[in-house]
């Protein structure tokens, strides 16, 4: 995962702790809470996409290591 995503996740965790300590996180009618929850969901999706991209890169590197003759069979 890239450094920028890790930094974003850390900021989200800090903000979540702040909202929990004030009790704001449990108030779904609060616009700040709504925005936070959407941002948290988006970060989760982005994190998952980066993980999938890394898996695909690893598979591609493994395929590149296979000799060409073996690929033809």
Secondary structure as a PSIPRED ss2 file (coil, helix, strand):
# PSIPRED VFORMAT (PSIPRED V4.0)

   1 X C   1.000  0.000  0.000
   2 X C   1.000  0.000  0.000
   3 X H   0.000  1.000  0.000
   4 X H   0.000  1.000  0.000
   5 X H   0.000  1.000  0.000
   6 X H   0.000  1.000  0.000
   7 X H   0.000  1.000  0.000
   8 X H   0.000  1.000  0.000
   9 X H   0.000  1.000  0.000
  10 X H   0.000  1.000  0.000
  11 X H   0.000  1.000  0.000
  12 X H   0.000  1.000  0.000
  13 X H   0.000  1.000  0.000
  14 X H   0.000  1.000  0.000
  15 X H   0.000  1.000  0.000
  16 X H   0.000  1.000  0.000
  17 X H   0.000  1.000  0.000
  18 X H   0.000  1.000  0.000
  19 X H   0.000  1.000  0.000
  20 X H   0.000  1.000  0.000
  21 X H   0.000  1.000  0.000
  22 X H   0.000  1.000  0.000
  23 X C   1.000  0.000  0.000
  24 X H   0.000  1.000  0.000
  25 X H   0.000  1.000  0.000
  26 X H   0.000  1.000  0.000
  27 X C   1.000  0.000  0.000
  28 X C   1.000  0.000  0.000
  29 X C   1.000  0.000  0.000
  30 X C   1.000  0.000  0.000
  31 X H   0.000  1.000  0.000
  32 X H   0.000  1.000  0.000
  33 X H   0.000  1.000  0.000
  34 X H   0.000  1.000  0.000
  35 X H   0.000  1.000  0.000
  36 X H   0.000  1.000  0.000
  37 X H   0.000  1.000  0.000
  38 X H   0.000  1.000  0.000
  39 X H   0.000  1.000  0.000
  40 X H   0.000  1.000  0.000
  41 X H   0.000  1.000  0.000
  42 X H   0.000  1.000  0.000
  43 X H   0.000  1.000  0.000
  44 X H   0.000  1.000  0.000
  45 X H   0.000  1.000  0.000
  46 X H   0.000  1.000  0.000
  47 X H   0.000  1.000  0.000
  48 X H   0.000  1.000  0.000
  49 X H   0.000  1.000  0.000
  50 X H   0.000  1.000  0.000
  51 X H   0.000  1.000  0.000
  52 X H   0.000  1.000  0.000
  53 X H   0.000  1.000  0.000
  54 X H   0.000  1.000  0.000
  55 X H   0.000  1.000  0.000
  56 X H   0.000  1.000  0.000
  57 X H   0.000  1.000  0.000
  58 X H   0.000  1.000  0.000
  59 X H   0.000  1.000  0.000
  60 X H   0.000  1.000  0.000
  61 X H   0.000  1.000  0.000
  62 X H   0.000  1.000  0.000
  63 X H   0.000  1.000  0.000
  64 X H   0.000  1.000  0.000
  65 X H   0.000  1.000  0.000
  66 X C   1.000  0.000  0.000
  67 X C   1.000  0.000  0.000
  68 X H   0.000  1.000  0.000
  69 X H   0.000  1.000  0.000
  70 X H   0.000  1.000  0.000
  71 X H   0.000  1.000  0.000
  72 X H   0.000  1.000  0.000
  73 X C   1.000  0.000  0.000
